């Protein structure tokens, strides 16, 4: 017989049928009641054992974490808390679990502790729920673009370019680090390296995505990206996943419309398909917030917050308008912001972004037209404003509790202006000739954005640390597993 997943059995009314259940023991009570979970859902199925006719050696091996196979009859449960259970006729131990050493005993564990045993935390209800939601969101992203005729492009993980011009990149090399070949000036001779040049792990697939968009029209990438940023915060990872669409013939408004549509689509899909998991995470978050002062608790519960994003159009305003709001705000006037807003040109921090979303507008916000000096080289230049200030057609989407979740722009399609910006920002022109060809041969207005997938999962699950929404977090001084 083939075993039946527990999710299916819990919804079954086929009483009297002989079934086989396989899974891991959560609890074993009174030498009679086994709670088994196989990962298919949050719920356990109860197995009733005839302990008087079960080998004592088998009973002793029925410990938390052990893997078992149970054959028995599906019956209607008379006990509270479950509708069905299995009356066991045969039990086999598939894998023992030493109760003195297994760290996930049936009690509440802190998220900090679970990060230390990330290879086992999948077996907890919290992480079962988180990664089921992550799975649903991932599927929804692909479905969204597929339904709209986008082409999925795999951009390189190893690259010779710095898409952001930030320089915070992991180097890739096969050179002997103890004795690397050197040039006459003492610098490392990367011509002897595997690729014959200096290479890095990618920070973005955008530049390569632009190449494809100027052939296919609409494309997207969805893959891992890397930042060698020594940042130990609840919002940063060294390895994370990015969703990056690029669209030919799209201007800034088209870009904003698509990003808002994508976010609403994937949130709606999670609500429709992960109701059990999101309800569990909502209750978990409410319990967690009970320990906080009333002023720090969320005004909306998790499900209400997600629906709020679906029910409201995102507020759209320029960076200049946002600066005026922030400069006049009470937190700024009372010097409660850590980074005070004093003049136009300031780089907005998370506290400013969250104020706009959570306090001022009380809805998701899209900011546009940022100062050119604080944005990347590839963003399209606007005409200088009345004060002669230079801005670019950038757009960032800000979410409650998260801050920036999407960053994008209309790209600079004009060859001369792009080259001038690259020179200003010390981007090597010769190394980027392949990219500049898109502006030499049939250039068109085009746009794109990047959505940090982990930040999206963080928002939808209500978790508060980004390390808890990726299976194996990579952070400074941490590359376990």
Buried (B, 14 or more C-beta within 10 A) or exposed (E): EEBBBBBEBBEBEEEEEEBBBBBBBBBBEEBBBBBBBBBBBBBBBBBBBEBEEBEEEBBEBBBBBBBBBBBBBBBEBEEEEBEBBBBBEEBEBEEEBEBEEBEBEEEEBEBEEBBBBBEBBEBBBBBBBBBBBBBBBBBBBBEBBEEBEBBEBEBEBEBBBBBBBEEBBBEBBEBEEEEBEEEEEEEBEBEEBEEEEBBBBBBBBBBBBBBBBBEBBBBBBBBBBBBBBEEEEEBBBBBBBBBBBBBBEBBBBBBBEBBBEBBBBBBBBBBEBBEBBBBBBBEBBBEBBEEEEEEEEBEEBBBEBBBBBEEEEBBBBBBBEBBBBBBEBEBBEEEEBEEBBEEBEBEBBBBBBBBBBBEBBBBBBBBBBBBBEEBBBBBBBBEEEEEEBEBBBBBBBBBBBBBBBBBBBBBBBBBEEBBBBBEEEEBEEEEBEEBBBBBEEEBBBBBBBBBBBBBBBBBBBBBBBBBBBBEEBBBEEBEEE
